[in-house]
Amino acid sequence: MNTHVSHSPIVVRYCETDQMGVAWHGNYIQWFEVGRTDWLREQGATYLSLEQSGLLLPVLRIDCHYMKASRYDDVLDVETRLAEYNGLRLVFSYTVRRSGEAVILAQGESEHVFSRPDLRPLRLQKSAPTLHRLLAGEADGATAVDPAPGSTHP
């Protein structure tokens, strides 16, 4: 399986905090998406390139365990890695820390399934073999997304 680890910097904005200056819990889910998007981009894929090739990546499950508060103007590091991949479903894991610190503020996971635009599940081995090899850890990210049949997109 692909062992790449992505690090996404996040600065907690004032509008993301409550009256106590603590980041609202729902922001972590959005920060996980930033991490997941960065992880894919660093591997040569973007959500846009996936969609242009006829692949969607809907969320099946997401969870977050909050351990310590983040506050206004904290600079955070969202560490993202691929935790599971079976050709159809994948799980990303996330760890949020203040940048440069070891203390974990939050950890979570999101589970996704590859699908067609009609949301029918799709196995990548046949439909997107290059992306499958990348996620399985069998290829580099130079060209991660297979073009859709008849498509001119990379």
Secondary structure by P-SEA (a helix, b strand, c coil): ccbbbbbbbbcccccccccccccccaaaaaaaaaaaaaaaaaacccaaaaaaacbbbbbcbbbbbbccccccccbbbbbbbbccccccbbbbbbbbccccccccccccbbbbbbbcccccccccccccaaaaaaaacccccccccccccccccc
